[in-house]
Amino acid sequence: MQFGMKNSMKYITVLDFEAGQVYMYDIMGKGWNPDHESCEAFLSGKGHNLANIQWMVHEENNIITN
C-alpha cells in the first residue's frame, strides 16, 4: 500500500506514548514514497517501539495549535 500521491509524503510524525514525546522526521531527502512496512522499519531503526506509537506520513510540516 502506498501513502500519498506522486511522492508527496515528506514527513513522518510519531506519537510515542512510551517516551511521552511527539517526533517529526523529514523523509523528503530519502527519495522514497514509503509503504507501511518501510515506515515501520524506519521507525524501528530510530528506536521506537512499534507497539507503543501511532504514526502518520504527511506532506506539510506546519503544526496547528488551535
mmCIF file of the N, C-alpha and C atoms, coordinates in Angstrom:
data_MODEL
# 
_entry.id   MODEL 
# 
loop_
_atom_site.group_PDB 
_atom_site.id 
_atom_site.type_symbol 
_atom_site.label_atom_id 
_atom_site.label_alt_id 
_atom_site.label_comp_id 
_atom_site.label_asym_id 
_atom_site.label_entity_id 
_atom_site.label_seq_id 
_atom_site.pdbx_PDB_ins_code 
_atom_site.Cartn_x 
_atom_site.Cartn_y 
_atom_site.Cartn_z 
_atom_site.occupancy 
_atom_site.B_iso_or_equiv 
_atom_site.pdbx_formal_charge 
_atom_site.auth_seq_id 
_atom_site.auth_comp_id 
_atom_site.auth_asym_id 
_atom_site.auth_atom_id 
_atom_site.pdbx_PDB_model_num 
ATOM 1   N N  . MET A 1 1  ? 0.843  -1.172 0.000  1.00 0.00 ? 1  MET A N  1 
ATOM 2   C CA . MET A 1 1  ? 0.000  0.000  0.000  1.00 0.00 ? 1  MET A CA 1 
ATOM 3   C C  . MET A 1 1  ? 0.891  1.238  0.000  1.00 0.00 ? 1  MET A C  1 
ATOM 4   N N  . GLN A 1 2  ? 0.646  2.152  -0.878 1.00 0.00 ? 2  GLN A N  1 
ATOM 5   C CA . GLN A 1 2  ? 1.402  3.393  -0.948 1.00 0.00 ? 2  GLN A CA 1 
ATOM 6   C C  . GLN A 1 2  ? 0.656  4.490  -0.217 1.00 0.00 ? 2  GLN A C  1 
ATOM 7   N N  . PHE A 1 3  ? 1.387  5.365  0.438  1.00 0.00 ? 3  PHE A N  1 
ATOM 8   C CA . PHE A 1 3  ? 0.817  6.514  1.106  1.00 0.00 ? 3  PHE A CA 1 
ATOM 9   C C  . PHE A 1 3  ? 1.024  7.725  0.215  1.00 0.00 ? 3  PHE A C  1 
ATOM 10  N N  . GLY A 1 4  ? 0.011  8.558  0.104  1.00 0.00 ? 4  GLY A N  1 
ATOM 11  C CA . GLY A 1 4  ? 0.175  9.806  -0.628 1.00 0.00 ? 4  GLY A CA 1 
ATOM 12  C C  . GLY A 1 4  ? 0.121  9.623  -2.131 1.00 0.00 ? 4  GLY A C  1 
ATOM 13  N N  . MET A 1 5  ? 0.279  10.742 -2.832 1.00 0.00 ? 5  MET A N  1 
ATOM 14  C CA . MET A 1 5  ? 0.230  10.736 -4.272 1.00 0.00 ? 5  MET A CA 1 
ATOM 15  C C  . MET A 1 5  ? 1.487  11.382 -4.828 1.00 0.00 ? 5  MET A C  1 
ATOM 16  N N  . LYS A 1 6  ? 1.996  10.858 -5.916 1.00 0.00 ? 6  LYS A N  1 
ATOM 17  C CA . LYS A 1 6  ? 3.115  11.443 -6.634 1.00 0.00 ? 6  LYS A CA 1 
ATOM 18  C C  . LYS A 1 6  ? 4.301  11.751 -5.729 1.00 0.00 ? 6  LYS A C  1 
ATOM 19  N N  . ASN A 1 7  ? 4.620  10.832 -4.833 1.00 0.00 ? 7  ASN A N  1 
ATOM 20  C CA . ASN A 1 7  ? 5.768  11.007 -3.933 1.00 0.00 ? 7  ASN A CA 1 
ATOM 21  C C  . ASN A 1 7  ? 5.687  12.285 -3.113 1.00 0.00 ? 7  ASN A C  1 
ATOM 22  N N  . SER A 1 8  ? 4.501  12.653 -2.668 1.00 0.00 ? 8  SER A N  1 
ATOM 23  C CA . SER A 1 8  ? 4.315  13.918 -1.957 1.00 0.00 ? 8  SER A CA 1 
ATOM 24  C C  . SER A 1 8  ? 4.547  13.805 -0.453 1.00 0.00 ? 8  SER A C  1 
ATOM 25  N N  . MET A 1 9  ? 4.705  12.613 0.071  1.00 0.00 ? 9  MET A N  1 
ATOM 26  C CA . MET A 1 9  ? 4.894  12.478 1.505  1.00 0.00 ? 9  MET A CA 1 
ATOM 27  C C  . MET A 1 9  ? 6.311  12.870 1.872  1.00 0.00 ? 9  MET A C  1 
ATOM 28  N N  . LYS A 1 10 ? 6.421  13.851 2.767  1.00 0.00 ? 10 LYS A N  1 
ATOM 29  C CA . LYS A 1 10 ? 7.722  14.419 3.103  1.00 0.00 ? 10 LYS A CA 1 
ATOM 30  C C  . LYS A 1 10 ? 8.108  14.221 4.570  1.00 0.00 ? 10 LYS A C  1 
ATOM 31  N N  . TYR A 1 11 ? 7.149  13.867 5.404  1.00 0.00 ? 11 TYR A N  1 
ATOM 32  C CA . TYR A 1 11 ? 7.403  13.775 6.842  1.00 0.00 ? 11 TYR A CA 1 
ATOM 33  C C  . TYR A 1 11 ? 6.688  12.573 7.436  1.00 0.00 ? 11 TYR A C  1 
ATOM 34  N N  . ILE A 1 12 ? 7.263  12.044 8.505  1.00 0.00 ? 12 ILE A N  1 
ATOM 35  C CA . ILE A 1 12 ? 6.587  11.048 9.344  1.00 0.00 ? 12 ILE A CA 1 
ATOM 36  C C  . ILE A 1 12 ? 6.507  11.674 10.738 1.00 0.00 ? 12 ILE A C  1 
ATOM 37  N N  . THR A 1 13 ? 5.294  11.742 11.270 1.00 0.00 ? 13 THR A N  1 
ATOM 38  C CA . THR A 1 13 ? 5.095  12.236 12.634 1.00 0.00 ? 13 THR A CA 1 
ATOM 39  C C  . THR A 1 13 ? 4.702  11.065 13.513 1.00 0.00 ? 13 THR A C  1 
ATOM 40  N N  . VAL A 1 14 ? 5.314  11.005 14.682 1.00 0.00 ? 14 VAL A N  1 
ATOM 41  C CA . VAL A 1 14 ? 5.135  9.880  15.597 1.00 0.00 ? 14 VAL A CA 1 
ATOM 42  C C  . VAL A 1 14 ? 4.669  10.396 16.952 1.00 0.00 ? 14 VAL A C  1 
ATOM 43  N N  . LEU A 1 15 ? 3.612  9.797  17.483 1.00 0.00 ? 15 LEU A N  1 
ATOM 44  C CA . LEU A 1 15 ? 3.222  9.980  18.881 1.00 0.00 ? 15 LEU A CA 1 
ATOM 45  C C  . LEU A 1 15 ? 3.795  8.788  19.625 1.00 0.00 ? 15 LEU A C  1 
ATOM 46  N N  . ASP A 1 16 ? 4.804  9.039  20.433 1.00 0.00 ? 16 ASP A N  1 
ATOM 47  C CA . ASP A 1 16 ? 5.474  7.964  21.154 1.00 0.00 ? 16 ASP A CA 1 
ATOM 48  C C  . ASP A 1 16 ? 4.985  7.982  22.601 1.00 0.00 ? 16 ASP A C  1 
ATOM 49  N N  . PHE A 1 17 ? 4.096  7.054  22.911 1.00 0.00 ? 17 PHE A N  1 
ATOM 50  C CA . PHE A 1 17 ? 3.477  7.004  24.233 1.00 0.00 ? 17 PHE A CA 1 
ATOM 51  C C  . PHE A 1 17 ? 4.462  6.532  25.300 1.00 0.00 ? 17 PHE A C  1 
ATOM 52  N N  . GLU A 1 18 ? 5.441  5.761  24.919 1.00 0.00 ? 18 GLU A N  1 
ATOM 53  C CA . GLU A 1 18 ? 6.451  5.265  25.847 1.00 0.00 ? 18 GLU A CA 1 
ATOM 54  C C  . GLU A 1 18 ? 7.361  6.407  26.322 1.00 0.00 ? 18 GLU A C  1 
ATOM 55  N N  . ALA A 1 19 ? 7.752  7.276  25.389 1.00 0.00 ? 19 ALA A N  1 
ATOM 56  C CA . ALA A 1 19 ? 8.633  8.402  25.714 1.00 0.00 ? 19 ALA A CA 1 
ATOM 57  C C  . ALA A 1 19 ? 7.850  9.650  26.115 1.00 0.00 ? 19 ALA A C  1 
ATOM 58  N N  . GLY A 1 20 ? 6.551  9.682  25.817 1.00 0.00 ? 20 GLY A N  1 
ATOM 59  C CA . GLY A 1 20 ? 5.746  10.871 26.094 1.00 0.00 ? 20 GLY A CA 1 
ATOM 60  C C  . GLY A 1 20 ? 6.151  12.040 25.217 1.00 0.00 ? 20 GLY A C  1 
ATOM 61  N N  . GLN A 1 21 ? 6.535  11.761 23.966 1.00 0.00 ? 21 GLN A N  1 
ATOM 62  C CA . GLN A 1 21 ? 7.033  12.776 23.049 1.00 0.00 ? 21 GLN A CA 1 
ATOM 63  C C  . GLN A 1 21 ? 6.361  12.649 21.684 1.00 0.00 ? 21 GLN A C  1 
ATOM 64  N N  . VAL A 1 22 ? 6.411  13.747 20.942 1.00 0.00 ? 22 VAL A N  1 
ATOM 65  C CA . VAL A 1 22 ? 5.995  13.755 19.544 1.00 0.00 ? 22 VAL A CA 1 
ATOM 66  C C  . VAL A 1 22 ? 7.239  14.001 18.709 1.00 0.00 ? 22 VAL A C  1 
ATOM 67  N N  . TYR A 1 23 ? 7.441  13.197 17.682 1.00 0.00 ? 23 TYR A N  1 
ATOM 68  C CA . TYR A 1 23 ? 8.608  13.306 16.806 1.00 0.00 ? 23 TYR A CA 1 
ATOM 69  C C  . TYR A 1 23 ? 8.141  13.570 15.382 1.00 0.00 ? 23 TYR A C  1 
ATOM 70  N N  . MET A 1 24 ? 8.899  14.374 14.648 1.00 0.00 ? 24 MET A N  1 
ATOM 71  C CA . MET A 1 24 ? 8.647  14.571 13.229 1.00 0.00 ? 24 MET A CA 1 
ATOM 72  C C  . MET A 1 24 ? 9.964  14.346 12.489 1.00 0.00 ? 24 MET A C  1 
ATOM 73  N N  . TYR A 1 25 ? 9.943  13.399 11.566 1.00 0.00 ? 25 TYR A N  1 
ATOM 74  C CA . TYR A 1 25 ? 11.123 13.067 10.775 1.00 0.00 ? 25 TYR A CA 1 
ATOM 75  C C  . TYR A 1 25 ? 10.933 13.557 9.350  1.00 0.00 ? 25 TYR A C  1 
ATOM 76  N N  . ASP A 1 26 ? 11.942 14.229 8.834  1.00 0.00 ? 26 ASP A N  1 
ATOM 77  C CA . ASP A 1 26 ? 11.960 14.700 7.451  1.00 0.00 ? 26 ASP A CA 1 
ATOM 78  C C  . ASP A 1 26 ? 12.431 13.546 6.577  1.00 0.00 ? 26 ASP A C  1 
ATOM 79  N N  . ILE A 1 27 ? 11.551 13.043 5.722  1.00 0.00 ? 27 ILE A N  1 
ATOM 80  C CA . ILE A 1 27 ? 11.910 11.933 4.838  1.00 0.00 ? 27 ILE A CA 1 
ATOM 81  C C  . ILE A 1 27 ? 12.023 12.387 3.388  1.00 0.00 ? 27 ILE A C  1 
ATOM 82  N N  . MET A 1 28 ? 11.886 13.687 3.162  1.00 0.00 ? 28 MET A N  1 
ATOM 83  C CA . MET A 1 28 ? 11.914 14.219 1.803  1.00 0.00 ? 28 MET A CA 1 
ATOM 84  C C  . MET A 1 28 ? 13.222 13.855 1.098  1.00 0.00 ? 28 MET A C  1 
ATOM 85  N N  . GLY A 1 29 ? 14.337 13.978 1.769  1.00 0.00 ? 29 GLY A N  1 
ATOM 86  C CA . GLY A 1 29 ? 15.632 13.685 1.172  1.00 0.00 ? 29 GLY A CA 1 
ATOM 87  C C  . GLY A 1 29 ? 15.910 12.202 0.980  1.00 0.00 ? 29 GLY A C  1 
ATOM 88  N N  . LYS A 1 30 ? 15.051 11.342 1.519  1.00 0.00 ? 30 LYS A N  1 
ATOM 89  C CA . LYS A 1 30 ? 15.257 9.903  1.411  1.00 0.00 ? 30 LYS A CA 1 
ATOM 90  C C  . LYS A 1 30 ? 14.945 9.381  0.010  1.00 0.00 ? 30 LYS A C  1 
ATOM 91  N N  . GLY A 1 31 ? 14.157 10.128 -0.770 1.00 0.00 ? 31 GLY A N  1 
ATOM 92  C CA . GLY A 1 31 ? 13.861 9.739  -2.142 1.00 0.00 ? 31 GLY A CA 1 
ATOM 93  C C  . GLY A 1 31 ? 12.885 8.595  -2.281 1.00 0.00 ? 31 GLY A C  1 
ATOM 94  N N  . TRP A 1 32 ? 12.024 8.385  -1.288 1.00 0.00 ? 32 TRP A N  1 
ATOM 95  C CA . TRP A 1 32 ? 11.029 7.328  -1.431 1.00 0.00 ? 32 TRP A CA 1 
ATOM 96  C C  . TRP A 1 32 ? 9.664  7.781  -0.956 1.00 0.00 ? 32 TRP A C  1 
ATOM 97  N N  . ASN A 1 33 ? 8.652  7.198  -1.556 1.00 0.00 ? 33 ASN A N  1 
ATOM 98  C CA . ASN A 1 33 ? 7.273  7.365  -1.118 1.00 0.00 ? 33 ASN A CA 1 
ATOM 99  C C  . ASN A 1 33 ? 6.962  6.098  -0.340 1.00 0.00 ? 33 ASN A C  1 
ATOM 100 N N  . PRO A 1 34 ? 7.066  6.160  0.984  1.00 0.00 ? 34 PRO A N  1 
ATOM 101 C CA . PRO A 1 34 ? 7.127  4.943  1.791  1.00 0.00 ? 34 PRO A CA 1 
ATOM 102 C C  . PRO A 1 34 ? 5.840  4.136  1.827  1.00 0.00 ? 34 PRO A C  1 
ATOM 103 N N  . ASP A 1 35 ? 6.011  2.825  1.884  1.00 0.00 ? 35 ASP A N  1 
ATOM 104 C CA . ASP A 1 35 ? 4.890  1.940  2.165  1.00 0.00 ? 35 ASP A CA 1 
ATOM 105 C C  . ASP A 1 35 ? 4.890  1.648  3.670  1.00 0.00 ? 35 ASP A C  1 
ATOM 106 N N  . HIS A 1 36 ? 3.875  0.981  4.126  1.00 0.00 ? 36 HIS A N  1 
ATOM 107 C CA . HIS A 1 36 ? 3.687  0.727  5.554  1.00 0.00 ? 36 HIS A CA 1 
ATOM 108 C C  . HIS A 1 36 ? 4.902  0.022  6.173  1.00 0.00 ? 36 HIS A C  1 
ATOM 109 N N  . GLU A 1 37 ? 5.375  -1.009 5.508  1.00 0.00 ? 37 GLU A N  1 
ATOM 110 C CA . GLU A 1 37 ? 6.479  -1.802 6.045  1.00 0.00 ? 37 GLU A CA 1 
ATOM 111 C C  . GLU A 1 37 ? 7.773  -0.994 6.133  1.00 0.00 ? 37 GLU A C  1 
ATOM 112 N N  . SER A 1 38 ? 8.062  -0.192 5.109  1.00 0.00 ? 38 SER A N  1 
ATOM 113 C CA . SER A 1 38 ? 9.305  0.582  5.156  1.00 0.00 ? 38 SER A CA 1 
ATOM 114 C C  . SER A 1 38 ? 9.221  1.698  6.195  1.00 0.00 ? 38 SER A C  1 
ATOM 115 N N  . CYS A 1 39 ? 8.036  2.242  6.430  1.00 0.00 ? 39 CYS A N  1 
ATOM 116 C CA . CYS A 1 39 ? 7.862  3.226  7.505  1.00 0.00 ? 39 CYS A CA 1 
ATOM 117 C C  . CYS A 1 39 ? 8.147  2.584  8.857  1.00 0.00 ? 39 CYS A C  1 
ATOM 118 N N  . GLU A 1 40 ? 7.592  1.414  9.081  1.00 0.00 ? 40 GLU A N  1 
ATOM 119 C CA . GLU A 1 40 ? 7.812  0.738  10.358 1.00 0.00 ? 40 GLU A CA 1 
ATOM 120 C C  . GLU A 1 40 ? 9.282  0.352  10.541 1.00 0.00 ? 40 GLU A C  1 
ATOM 121 N N  . ALA A 1 41 ? 9.938  -0.055 9.472  1.00 0.00 ? 41 ALA A N  1 
ATOM 122 C CA . ALA A 1 41 ? 11.371 -0.374 9.556  1.00 0.00 ? 41 ALA A CA 1 
ATOM 123 C C  . ALA A 1 41 ? 12.169 0.887  9.887  1.00 0.00 ? 41 ALA A C  1 
ATOM 124 N N  . PHE A 1 42 ? 11.823 1.999  9.264  1.00 0.00 ? 42 PHE A N  1 
ATOM 125 C CA . PHE A 1 42 ? 12.483 3.275  9.538  1.00 0.00 ? 42 PHE A CA 1 
ATOM 126 C C  . PHE A 1 42 ? 12.309 3.664  10.999 1.00 0.00 ? 42 PHE A C  1 
ATOM 127 N N  . LEU A 1 43 ? 11.071 3.573  11.500 1.00 0.00 ? 43 LEU A N  1 
ATOM 128 C CA . LEU A 1 43 ? 10.784 3.973  12.880 1.00 0.00 ? 43 LEU A CA 1 
ATOM 129 C C  . LEU A 1 43 ? 11.452 3.038  13.889 1.00 0.00 ? 43 LEU A C  1 
ATOM 130 N N  . SER A 1 44 ? 11.482 1.763  13.604 1.00 0.00 ? 44 SER A N  1 
ATOM 131 C CA . SER A 1 44 ? 12.207 0.821  14.472 1.00 0.00 ? 44 SER A CA 1 
ATOM 132 C C  . SER A 1 44 ? 13.684 1.173  14.513 1.00 0.00 ? 44 SER A C  1 
ATOM 133 N N  . GLY A 1 45 ? 14.226 1.533  13.360 1.00 0.00 ? 45 GLY A N  1 
ATOM 134 C CA . GLY A 1 45 ? 15.624 1.927  13.288 1.00 0.00 ? 45 GLY A CA 1 
ATOM 135 C C  . GLY A 1 45 ? 15.929 3.188  14.084 1.00 0.00 ? 45 GLY A C  1 
ATOM 136 N N  . LYS A 1 46 ? 14.917 4.022  14.278 1.00 0.00 ? 46 LYS A N  1 
ATOM 137 C CA . LYS A 1 46 ? 15.068 5.232  15.091 1.00 0.00 ? 46 LYS A CA 1 
ATOM 138 C C  . LYS A 1 46 ? 14.886 4.941  16.576 1.00 0.00 ? 46 LYS A C  1 
ATOM 139 N N  . GLY A 1 47 ? 14.576 3.684  16.918 1.00 0.00 ? 47 GLY A N  1 
ATOM 140 C CA . GLY A 1 47 ? 14.462 3.296  18.322 1.00 0.00 ? 47 GLY A CA 1 
ATOM 141 C C  . GLY A 1 47 ? 13.056 3.288  18.890 1.00 0.00 ? 47 GLY A C  1 
ATOM 142 N N  . HIS A 1 48 ? 12.052 3.487  18.043 1.00 0.00 ? 48 HIS A N  1 
ATOM 143 C CA . HIS A 1 48 ? 10.670 3.479  18.528 1.00 0.00 ? 48 HIS A CA 1 
ATOM 144 C C  . HIS A 1 48 ? 10.176 2.046  18.708 1.00 0.00 ? 48 HIS A C  1 
ATOM 145 N N  . ASN A 1 49 ? 9.388  1.827  19.750 1.00 0.00 ? 49 ASN A N  1 
ATOM 146 C CA . ASN A 1 49 ? 8.724  0.553  19.994 1.00 0.00 ? 49 ASN A CA 1 
ATOM 147 C C  . ASN A 1 49 ? 7.390  0.614  19.258 1.00 0.00 ? 49 ASN A C  1 
ATOM 148 N N  . LEU A 1 50 ? 7.246  -0.160 18.204 1.00 0.00 ? 50 LEU A N  1 
ATOM 149 C CA . LEU A 1 50 ? 6.057  -0.082 17.352 1.00 0.00 ? 50 LEU A CA 1 
ATOM 150 C C  . LEU A 1 50 ? 4.762  -0.381 18.099 1.00 0.00 ? 50 LEU A C  1 
ATOM 151 N N  . ALA A 1 51 ? 4.855  -1.096 19.209 1.00 0.00 ? 51 ALA A N  1 
ATOM 152 C CA . ALA A 1 51 ? 3.660  -1.421 19.994 1.00 0.00 ? 51 ALA A CA 1 
ATOM 153 C C  . ALA A 1 51 ? 3.155  -0.216 20.797 1.00 0.00 ? 51 ALA A C  1 
ATOM 154 N N  . ASN A 1 52 ? 3.995  0.815  20.940 1.00 0.00 ? 52 ASN A N  1 
ATOM 155 C CA . ASN A 1 52 ? 3.633  1.962  21.778 1.00 0.00 ? 52 ASN A CA 1 
ATOM 156 C C  . ASN A 1 52 ? 3.660  3.292  21.042 1.00 0.00 ? 52 ASN A C  1 
ATOM 157 N N  . ILE A 1 53 ? 3.416  3.261  19.735 1.00 0.00 ? 53 ILE A N  1 
ATOM 158 C CA . ILE A 1 53 ? 3.378  4.506  18.967 1.00 0.00 ? 53 ILE A CA 1 
ATOM 159 C C  . ILE A 1 53 ? 2.179  4.529  18.037 1.00 0.00 ? 53 ILE A C  1 
ATOM 160 N N  . GLN A 1 54 ? 1.830  5.726  17.610 1.00 0.00 ? 54 GLN A N  1 
ATOM 161 C CA . GLN A 1 54 ? 0.926  5.972  16.490 1.00 0.00 ? 54 GLN A CA 1 
ATOM 162 C C  . GLN A 1 54 ? 1.728  6.857  15.549 1.00 0.00 ? 54 GLN A C  1 
ATOM 163 N N  . TRP A 1 55 ? 1.593  6.663  14.242 1.00 0.00 ? 55 TRP A N  1 
ATOM 164 C CA . TRP A 1 55 ? 2.359  7.454  13.298 1.00 0.00 ? 55 TRP A CA 1 
ATOM 165 C C  . TRP A 1 55 ? 1.558  7.724  12.044 1.00 0.00 ? 55 TRP A C  1 
ATOM 166 N N  . MET A 1 56 ? 2.004  8.751  11.312 1.00 0.00 ? 56 MET A N  1 
ATOM 167 C CA . MET A 1 56 ? 1.390  9.065  10.022 1.00 0.00 ? 56 MET A CA 1 
ATOM 168 C C  . MET A 1 56 ? 2.428  9.719  9.130  1.00 0.00 ? 56 MET A C  1 
ATOM 169 N N  . VAL A 1 57 ? 2.240  9.581  7.835  1.00 0.00 ? 57 VAL A N  1 
ATOM 170 C CA . VAL A 1 57 ? 3.059  10.291 6.866  1.00 0.00 ? 57 VAL A CA 1 
ATOM 171 C C  . VAL A 1 57 ? 2.228  11.438 6.319  1.00 0.00 ? 57 VAL A C  1 
ATOM 172 N N  . HIS A 1 58 ? 2.910  12.547 5.987  1.00 0.00 ? 58 HIS A N  1 
ATOM 173 C CA . HIS A 1 58 ? 2.177  13.723 5.509  1.00 0.00 ? 58 HIS A CA 1 
ATOM 174 C C  . HIS A 1 58 ? 3.095  14.627 4.715  1.00 0.00 ? 58 HIS A C  1 
ATOM 175 N N  . GLU A 1 59 ? 2.489  15.599 4.034  1.00 0.00 ? 59 GLU A N  1 
ATOM 176 C CA . GLU A 1 59 ? 3.223  16.481 3.139  1.00 0.00 ? 59 GLU A CA 1 
ATOM 177 C C  . GLU A 1 59 ? 3.695  17.766 3.811  1.00 0.00 ? 59 GLU A C  1 
ATOM 178 N N  . GLU A 1 60 ? 2.892  18.366 4.660  1.00 0.00 ? 60 GLU A N  1 
ATOM 179 C CA . GLU A 1 60 ? 3.214  19.663 5.264  1.00 0.00 ? 60 GLU A CA 1 
ATOM 180 C C  . GLU A 1 60 ? 3.900  19.482 6.615  1.00 0.00 ? 60 GLU A C  1 
ATOM 181 N N  . ASN A 1 61 ? 4.758  20.448 6.987  1.00 0.00 ? 61 ASN A N  1 
ATOM 182 C CA . ASN A 1 61 ? 5.435  20.349 8.269  1.00 0.00 ? 61 ASN A CA 1 
ATOM 183 C C  . ASN A 1 61 ? 4.936  21.376 9.287  1.00 0.00 ? 61 ASN A C  1 
ATOM 184 N N  . ASN A 1 62 ? 3.880  22.093 8.966  1.00 0.00 ? 62 ASN A N  1 
ATOM 185 C CA . ASN A 1 62 ? 3.361  23.067 9.919  1.00 0.00 ? 62 ASN A CA 1 
ATOM 186 C C  . ASN A 1 62 ? 2.545  22.375 11.008 1.00 0.00 ? 62 ASN A C  1 
ATOM 187 N N  . ILE A 1 63 ? 2.577  22.966 12.193 1.00 0.00 ? 63 ILE A N  1 
ATOM 188 C CA . ILE A 1 63 ? 1.847  22.425 13.331 1.00 0.00 ? 63 ILE A CA 1 
ATOM 189 C C  . ILE A 1 63 ? 0.674  23.338 13.644 1.00 0.00 ? 63 ILE A C  1 
ATOM 190 N N  . ILE A 1 64 ? -0.507 22.767 13.716 1.00 0.00 ? 64 ILE A N  1 
ATOM 191 C CA . ILE A 1 64 ? -1.724 23.534 14.008 1.00 0.00 ? 64 ILE A CA 1 
ATOM 192 C C  . ILE A 1 64 ? -1.926 23.492 15.517 1.00 0.00 ? 64 ILE A C  1 
ATOM 193 N N  . THR A 1 65 ? -2.020 24.673 16.134 1.00 0.00 ? 65 THR A N  1 
ATOM 194 C CA . THR A 1 65 ? -2.129 24.726 17.588 1.00 0.00 ? 65 THR A CA 1 
ATOM 195 C C  . THR A 1 65 ? -3.481 25.220 18.071 1.00 0.00 ? 65 THR A C  1 
ATOM 196 N N  . ASN A 1 66 ? -4.385 25.540 17.168 1.00 0.00 ? 66 ASN A N  1 
ATOM 197 C CA . ASN A 1 66 ? -5.724 25.972 17.605 1.00 0.00 ? 66 ASN A CA 1 
ATOM 198 C C  . ASN A 1 66 ? -6.798 25.383 16.755 1.00 0.00 ? 66 ASN A C  1 
# 
